[in-house]
């Protein structure tokens, strides 16, 4: 598991460079204090299996765009996977 430092979300989506062709990855959104964000955490976040993506765009039950301008953290849960980078997109 990798959790980012708190940062201001300046965009409406993210792209993730990840190699999980033999594993899985999940991206969850936390608030500034590290508490889960409803609609963007746990069962509300999609698990990606057997992916090797340069620009994976994670999906959640709710829209990440609603948090634009707020301070958030991202939690990347990796199982037999490598996280190379992520980028916030406008």
C-alpha positions as CSV (number, residue, x, y, z in Angstrom):
1,X,0.0,0.0,0.0
2,X,1.2,3.5,-0.9
3,X,-0.5,6.6,0.4
4,X,0.4,10.1,-0.9
5,X,1.0,13.1,1.2
6,X,-2.0,15.4,1.4
7,X,-2.3,17.7,-1.7
8,X,-4.8,20.1,-3.2
9,X,-6.7,18.3,-6.0
10,X,-6.3,20.8,-8.9
11,X,-7.9,18.5,-11.6
12,X,-10.9,16.3,-12.1
13,X,-9.3,13.0,-12.8
14,X,-6.1,11.0,-12.5
15,X,-4.0,8.8,-14.7
16,X,-1.8,6.0,-13.2
17,X,1.2,4.3,-14.8
18,X,1.0,0.8,-13.3
19,X,2.2,-2.7,-14.1
20,X,-0.2,-5.2,-12.6
21,X,-0.3,-7.7,-15.4
22,X,0.2,-10.5,-12.9
23,X,-1.6,-8.8,-10.0
24,X,-4.1,-6.1,-9.1
25,X,-4.4,-2.4,-8.1
26,X,-7.0,-0.3,-6.4
27,X,-6.9,3.5,-6.1
28,X,-8.9,5.0,-3.2
29,X,-9.4,8.6,-2.1
30,X,-8.9,9.8,1.5
31,X,-9.5,13.3,3.0
32,X,-6.7,15.5,4.3
33,X,-6.6,13.6,7.6
34,X,-6.5,10.2,6.0
35,X,-10.2,9.3,6.5
36,X,-12.0,7.4,3.7
37,X,-14.0,9.6,1.3
38,X,-17.5,8.3,0.7
39,X,-18.1,7.1,-2.9
40,X,-14.3,7.0,-3.6
41,X,-13.1,4.3,-1.2
42,X,-13.5,0.6,-0.5
43,X,-16.3,-1.1,-2.5
44,X,-16.9,2.2,-4.3
45,X,-13.5,2.0,-6.0
46,X,-12.8,-0.5,-8.9
47,X,-10.1,-3.2,-8.6
48,X,-8.0,-3.6,-11.8
49,X,-6.6,-7.0,-12.4
50,X,-4.1,-8.1,-15.1
51,X,-3.4,-4.6,-16.4
52,X,-0.2,-2.9,-17.6
53,X,-1.2,0.6,-18.3
54,X,0.7,3.8,-19.0
55,X,-2.5,6.0,-18.4
56,X,-5.0,3.9,-16.4
57,X,-7.9,6.1,-15.4
58,X,-9.4,4.8,-12.2
59,X,-13.1,4.9,-11.8
60,X,-15.2,5.2,-8.6
61,X,-18.9,5.2,-7.7
62,X,-18.8,9.0,-7.3
63,X,-16.9,11.6,-9.3
64,X,-13.4,12.7,-8.3
65,X,-14.3,16.1,-9.9
66,X,-16.5,16.9,-6.9
67,X,-13.4,17.2,-4.8
68,X,-11.6,19.7,-7.0
69,X,-9.9,22.4,-4.9
70,X,-10.0,20.2,-1.7
71,X,-7.0,18.6,0.0
72,X,-7.0,14.8,-0.5
73,X,-4.7,11.8,-0.3
74,X,-4.6,8.8,-2.7
75,X,-4.1,5.3,-1.5
76,X,-2.8,2.8,-4.0
77,X,-3.3,-0.8,-2.9
78,X,-1.0,-3.1,-4.9
79,X,-0.9,-6.8,-5.0
80,X,1.9,-8.2,-7.2
81,X,2.0,-4.9,-9.0
82,X,4.4,-1.9,-9.6
83,X,3.3,1.7,-9.4
84,X,5.5,4.0,-11.5
85,X,3.6,7.4,-11.4
86,X,0.3,9.1,-11.2
87,X,-0.8,12.4,-12.6
88,X,-3.8,14.7,-11.9
89,X,-5.6,15.7,-15.1
90,X,-7.7,18.8,-15.7
